[in-house]
Amino acid sequence: MHAALLYRSAEHLASAVVPFLADGLAAGEAVVLACREENSALLAEALGHDDRIVVLPREGIYTRTAHVIATLRRVVRRQLVAGASGVRLLGEIPVDQSGDEWHEWHRCEAISNVALGPLPLSSVCAFDRRALSDAICEGVEETHPALMTPAGPVPNHRYVDPATVLRRTPTTRAGRAEDTPPTLQLADLADASRLPELRARVRAALDGSGEPGQLRGRFAAAVAEVLLNALRHGRPPVVVRLWATPTRLECTVTDRGDGFDDPLAGYTPPGNGFPPAGAGLWLVRQACDTLEVFRTGTGFAVRLATGLPGSDAPPTPSSAAAPADTPAARADRARADARELARRLGEQL
């Protein structure tokens, strides 16, 4: 179950979710709270501080879309190993109402219905209605199959199929570098045997940008994976355009082929086999803030981007952090954990 709660007071929040969480504890399930600190404390007290309640800092959970999925899978798996029959999650996404920021969380909520659906997880996403615009509230409602009430979850007639949501909500152009000359352009590519040379050129361009080495390496690897897919499965010529600015790394890879039409690709862990099915796009999503695929007038394009830490640019889901040092450090650890998950391709979280 994936439900939304648009609450208007702490009392409203508690009256709607405490019965739901208490029923989970009575059924042998674990309860996970990833809320604002004061709300987690309120709910834990209302539930009698049961030792099956796990309180997590929301800044360590809600980092970037692909990482949220991976982290929640890991949380559920750990609770099942510990003996819980399932997990009931209450989470509060730290919503920034700027266009790009909310757009990514809107997509995340839609994706969660598919990527987390098979798990023994019942989740409620709580939003403070007093702080949100009507447009964002509409987005919340269309990405949750159920709405939480004091009487329990009820079907949501405004729910929209996740693939439909993703296809009609392209990322906004705010902060994009595409209207400026690229840092590197590789054109007329057709030979996959050149991939080591091309990856080295991408890495050299990023090395010259002065960005953190670990970030450069991840982004270069993501670009190389997308480029390999274009060379193997697309139609030449393939073109790579890379931008490295003080606030953002961005790259587009285009070819003349038809591409694919699956907006949910790369959001679930890779399957079994060698190599694991779906590993490439999953790894790319782990390495970047955003990955978009779309058709152009002449073929197919993949755009990937990562915001840089410490910039003055509007925060992305991966760079947004609380003012205090401790939540930011927790978010860094969460991202490190997600990178470790990316190396363990065969493991189903």
Secondary structure as GFF3:
##gff-version 3
##sequence-region A 1 349
A	DSSP	beta_strand	2	7	.	.	.	ID=ss1
A	DSSP	alpha_helix	10	26	.	.	.	ID=ss2
A	DSSP	beta_strand	30	34	.	.	.	ID=ss3
A	DSSP	alpha_helix	37	46	.	.	.	ID=ss4
A	DSSP	beta_strand	53	55	.	.	.	ID=ss5
A	DSSP	alpha_helix	58	61	.	.	.	ID=ss6
A	DSSP	alpha_helix	65	81	.	.	.	ID=ss7
A	DSSP	beta_strand	87	91	.	.	.	ID=ss8
A	DSSP	alpha_helix	99	115	.	.	.	ID=ss9
A	DSSP	beta_strand	121	128	.	.	.	ID=ss10
A	DSSP	three_ten_helix	129	131	.	.	.	ID=ss11
A	DSSP	alpha_helix	134	142	.	.	.	ID=ss12
A	DSSP	beta_strand	146	149	.	.	.	ID=ss13
A	DSSP	beta_strand	152	155	.	.	.	ID=ss14
A	DSSP	alpha_helix	162	167	.	.	.	ID=ss15
A	DSSP	beta_strand	184	189	.	.	.	ID=ss16
A	DSSP	three_ten_helix	192	194	.	.	.	ID=ss17
A	DSSP	alpha_helix	195	207	.	.	.	ID=ss18
A	DSSP	alpha_helix	213	233	.	.	.	ID=ss19
A	DSSP	beta_strand	238	244	.	.	.	ID=ss20
A	DSSP	beta_strand	248	255	.	.	.	ID=ss21
A	DSSP	alpha_helix	279	287	.	.	.	ID=ss22
A	DSSP	beta_strand	290	295	.	.	.	ID=ss23
A	DSSP	beta_strand	300	307	.	.	.	ID=ss24
A	DSSP	alpha_helix	325	343	.	.	.	ID=ss25
###
